[in-house]
Amino acid sequence: MSTEPAPIVTAAWQGFVRLDVQGKAGRLSVRAGGPERGAPVLLCHSILTSSAIWHRQAIALAGRGYRVLALDSRGHGHSEAPRGPYTMDDLVADAVAVLDHFGIRQAHVIGVSQGGMTAFGLGVRHPDRLLSLCAIAARADAPPPFAAASDDRIALVRERGIAPLAAPTAERWFGSAFLTAHPTITAALLNCINETDPEGFIGCARAIQDLAYLDGVKTMRLPLTMIVGARDQLLVQPMTELAAMLSCRLTIIPGAGHLPQVDHPDEVDAVIDGHLRELARFA
């Protein structure tokens, strides 16, 4: 039996505590672990999940001496869902509120999907608060076809709630073969998705539809590493183009889906470890 930490854990994490932080528009829940004087790492998750999807990486980072903060975005996990509309800048402001609450001047930020977009927003709006960025499965703009994909999902949630989105979302992210072969992970993922408040999903989906950080990202001067799963076809090309534009490192993980830290954690852990170790050498 594997002794590796599970990739998704919605329950309490060993060595971590949950703390409430006042965000821009409501209470935010943050898991905090690792030595208080360790180099800070802020983990930001995707839409329709929560901090739960960072369990394995958070445990590993805390064990290596980092101060790890895993944020539940507004309307996700244990965080409140203020009434919408939201903007991406609102999500960025929530992340800054978390750093301020913990007295952190600068942090490494690692984000996946919506969390990667938030990381880009931090780099554009608050570059002085970042030590580095690691963006996973994220783009910095929302062209019309990308934005329009959320309209039907928003309409469905307005009519029937989150539950009808859970199974189709899981299959879109990972494919049926992975889900069937990993029933424990699948159950944890569905549980995680179903925790999402409908208001929180709709607000965040609308924020993503107006994503407009590309021009700012082009001028960023921050250490940046990007990761995408090879099966995440909607993001491979835009991330490849962005990496070339920024002359930054992009790792495309063969066989991985939309949340590669879940279905290919060894590869993602290695990239994150290399990213942080390289920065530590020059600190």
ZIVENVEN-V705796 format. One record per helix or strand of 3 or more residues. SS is the DSSP state (helix for helix, strand for strand). FROM is the first residue (numbers start at 1). TO is the last residue. If there is no record, write none. Layout:
SS&FROM&TO + SS&FROM&TO
This chain:
strand&16&22 + strand&27&33 + strand&40&44 + helix&51&63 + strand&67&72 + helix&88&101 + strand&107&112 + helix&114&125 + helix&127&129 + strand&130&136 + helix&144&160 + helix&163&174 + helix&176&181 + helix&183&194 + helix&198&209 + helix&214&218 + strand&224&229 + helix&233&246 + strand&249&253 + helix&260&263 + helix&265&281
